[in-house]
Amino acid sequence: MSAPSPSPGSPLSRRDFLSTGAKLGAFVAAAPYIARGAEVGAARGADTVNVALIGCGVEGSILTNASRPIPGIRFVAVCDIWPYNLNSSQRRLKAFKQDAQAFEDYKEMLSTVKDIDAVIVATPDFVHAEHTNAALKAGKHVYCEKLMAHTIEAARSMVVTARETKKLLQIGHQRRSNPRYQHARDKIVRDARLLGRITNISGQWHRAVTEDFGTPRGQEMSAEKLAKYGYANMHEYRNWRWFKKYAGGPISDLGAHQIDIYNWMLGVNPQMCIASGGVDYYKTHEWYDNAIAIYEYPTKEGIVRATYDVLTTTSAGGGYHEYFMGDEGSMKISENPKFTKLYREARAPEWEQHVTSKIISRPDSGEGVLVGLKPWEKPRQRMAMPEKVPVSGAGGAAGPAKVDVRETAQLSAWDIPVTLDKAIHQPHLENFFDAMRKGASLNCPPEDGFATAVTVLKVNEAIAARRMLNFAPSDFVV
Ligand SMILES: NC(=O)c1ccc[n+]([C@@H]2O[C@H](COP(=O)([O-])OP(=O)(O)OC[C@H]3O[C@@H](n4cnc5c(N)ncnc54)[C@H](O)[C@@H]3O)[C@@H](O)[C@H]2O)c1
């Protein structure tokens, strides 16, 4: 894949993009091993990869569907403790003409099905480490969903196991493989520097009130079975993301996607976190239903202050996006392309030279297309400052109000011309399978997933502590 991970040694860090680099020790730690899966195809004399899925719920189904168009991917086993989801996953694969054996117990699956090359883990966060570490130790490459784990220690154990076993571990922060995000970071922000100096970031995920999940009649699991797998009851099993034992709440469930992009876009980890939040609305949840965080990022060009808020009681304010703001331009980007826009500040050099009318589906390295922006509306003329601004107020006649055009004259708006012509998870899975088959670099290796988990979980800690918490550079290193 064309987009590098922002670890030392990558093209991004070689250019020392925005980062304070090794001096502050704030980089995401480098992978100290090179895990290659090229033996997979060679051993079988073909490019077929045999895959097993652990966790056949909503995300397991999405990943199964997104893998389907990738040549050579064959699901040979599926595992889930809930027969309802297990059977439906097996049926779906049968419709794709893939005969997957079904298991309740992942240990039995790993020991019985000998020719598994890769395991996809899409279980609740509190069992990611157990499932991932077991699969790695069984000699499989692993794609594990975000958040990497619900505790820092569990996430750390996954980094260590990946290193010890020398197997690939991709963490499911799929925006990193999205060609629109790659274009935004590599072409717009880094190469063309259209934002100038980034000073601020804001990001949000605002979601309307949702009902708790119920269970279809007759599909309840027994209390004994739930206890065997660590669940208190069927309600907690179905709504695990709201309970502290199983997950990190909305900041981990939703915020992790976007806070990961803060770290990735800047190529640096934060140095400070303040946060507020609480269970102010829902009566049946343990986790905060809203969280508002502020981070400080120490970049080479100065501090970047970043805010992030996740609200689960209102869809107001434009859904979900990350908004990178600089002194020459700003970029609002989202996995949903309709929220994406770029704005030029009036003081910035014209952007005309960067314009292309070519809509592409992957970052373009073609000559003359540095950024490839497509005007969304025709850019306005730069507005000149009037020499004398009419003044109203004390002693003056009632003239026009004083308007500082420097605050209003920006904002010609543009689009990013890179479209994603496939399911949003597919490029990240492709990157994982390319790493296995061709030795490509992972777009989210375990060290990067770990740094994101450390960044995200600090928000819950800061809310509980009700004070500012600092990160030490060593917090991000395993
Ligand atoms: N990348 C994304 O865009 C994205 C989106 C949604 C969810 N996720 C992540 O995917 C994971 C799963 O989320 P979901 O929404 O699919 O949840 P879900 O509840 O729909 O599915 C989880 C499945 O795991 C199974 N399971 C639970 N414990 C198990 C065990 N011990 N062994 C085997 N199976 C077990 C459950 O029976 C269920 O079928 C989470 O980590 C979540 O954060 C990622």
Ligand as a Chemical Component Dictionary entry (heavy atoms), coordinates in Angstrom:
data_LIG
# 
_chem_comp.id                   LIG 
_chem_comp.type                 NON-POLYMER 
_chem_comp.pdbx_formal_charge   0 
_chem_comp.three_letter_code    LIG 
# 
loop_
_chem_comp_atom.comp_id 
_chem_comp_atom.atom_id 
_chem_comp_atom.alt_atom_id 
_chem_comp_atom.type_symbol 
_chem_comp_atom.charge 
_chem_comp_atom.model_Cartn_x 
_chem_comp_atom.model_Cartn_y 
_chem_comp_atom.model_Cartn_z 
_chem_comp_atom.pdbx_ordinal 
LIG N1  N1  N 0  -13.917 -0.874  12.744 1  
LIG C1  C1  C 0  -15.177 -0.547  12.877 2  
LIG O1  O1  O 0  -15.693 0.292   12.134 3  
LIG C2  C2  C 0  -16.005 -1.207  13.938 4  
LIG C3  C3  C 0  -17.395 -1.056  13.955 5  
LIG C4  C4  C 0  -18.141 -1.741  14.934 6  
LIG C5  C5  C 0  -17.488 -2.528  15.876 7  
LIG N2  N2  N 1  -16.145 -2.638  15.840 8  
LIG C6  C6  C 0  -15.436 -3.484  16.827 9  
LIG O2  O2  O 0  -15.726 -4.844  16.527 10 
LIG C7  C7  C 0  -15.806 -5.610  17.735 11 
LIG C8  C8  C 0  -17.179 -6.317  17.783 12 
LIG O3  O3  O 0  -18.202 -5.346  17.794 13 
LIG P1  P1  P 0  -19.669 -5.701  17.279 14 
LIG O4  O4  O 0  -20.380 -4.431  17.101 15 
LIG O5  O5  O -1 -19.608 -6.650  16.140 16 
LIG O6  O6  O 0  -20.259 -6.472  18.559 17 
LIG P2  P2  P 0  -21.373 -7.615  18.558 18 
LIG O7  O7  O 0  -21.853 -7.740  19.947 19 
LIG O8  O8  O 0  -22.352 -7.374  17.464 20 
LIG O9  O9  O 0  -20.555 -8.917  18.162 21 
LIG C9  C9  C 0  -19.623 -9.550  19.021 22 
LIG C10 C10 C 0  -19.698 -11.048 18.769 23 
LIG O10 O10 O 0  -18.665 -11.672 19.521 24 
LIG C11 C11 C 0  -19.205 -12.858 20.089 25 
LIG N3  N3  N 0  -18.457 -13.226 21.295 26 
LIG C12 C12 C 0  -18.492 -12.641 22.512 27 
LIG N4  N4  N 0  -17.636 -13.251 23.356 28 
LIG C13 C13 C 0  -17.075 -14.262 22.650 29 
LIG C14 C14 C 0  -16.120 -15.255 22.973 30 
LIG N5  N5  N 0  -15.556 -15.333 24.200 31 
LIG N6  N6  N 0  -15.758 -16.143 22.004 32 
LIG C15 C15 C 0  -16.316 -16.067 20.760 33 
LIG N7  N7  N 0  -17.237 -15.161 20.410 34 
LIG C16 C16 C 0  -17.594 -14.253 21.338 35 
LIG C17 C17 C 0  -20.639 -12.493 20.405 36 
LIG O11 O11 O 0  -21.426 -13.640 20.570 37 
LIG C18 C18 C 0  -21.020 -11.668 19.194 38 
LIG O12 O12 O 0  -21.542 -12.451 18.155 39 
LIG C19 C19 C 0  -15.571 -4.626  18.857 40 
LIG O13 O13 O 0  -14.216 -4.649  19.224 41 
LIG C20 C20 C 0  -15.898 -3.278  18.247 42 
LIG O14 O14 O 0  -15.197 -2.209  18.843 43 
LIG C21 C21 C 0  -15.400 -2.011  14.891 44 
# 
loop_
_chem_comp_bond.comp_id 
_chem_comp_bond.atom_id_1 
_chem_comp_bond.atom_id_2 
_chem_comp_bond.value_order 
_chem_comp_bond.pdbx_ordinal 
LIG N1  C1  SING 1  
LIG C1  O1  DOUB 2  
LIG C1  C2  SING 3  
LIG C2  C3  SING 4  
LIG C2  C21 DOUB 5  
LIG C3  C4  DOUB 6  
LIG C4  C5  SING 7  
LIG C5  N2  DOUB 8  
LIG N2  C6  SING 9  
LIG N2  C21 SING 10 
LIG C6  O2  SING 11 
LIG C6  C20 SING 12 
LIG O2  C7  SING 13 
LIG C7  C8  SING 14 
LIG C7  C19 SING 15 
LIG C8  O3  SING 16 
LIG O3  P1  SING 17 
LIG P1  O4  DOUB 18 
LIG P1  O5  SING 19 
LIG P1  O6  SING 20 
LIG O6  P2  SING 21 
LIG P2  O7  DOUB 22 
LIG P2  O8  SING 23 
LIG P2  O9  SING 24 
LIG O9  C9  SING 25 
LIG C9  C10 SING 26 
LIG C10 O10 SING 27 
LIG C10 C18 SING 28 
LIG O10 C11 SING 29 
LIG C11 N3  SING 30 
LIG C11 C17 SING 31 
LIG N3  C12 SING 32 
LIG N3  C16 SING 33 
LIG C12 N4  DOUB 34 
LIG N4  C13 SING 35 
LIG C13 C14 SING 36 
LIG C13 C16 DOUB 37 
LIG C14 N5  SING 38 
LIG C14 N6  DOUB 39 
LIG N6  C15 SING 40 
LIG C15 N7  DOUB 41 
LIG N7  C16 SING 42 
LIG C17 O11 SING 43 
LIG C17 C18 SING 44 
LIG C18 O12 SING 45 
LIG C19 O13 SING 46 
LIG C19 C20 SING 47 
LIG C20 O14 SING 48 
# 
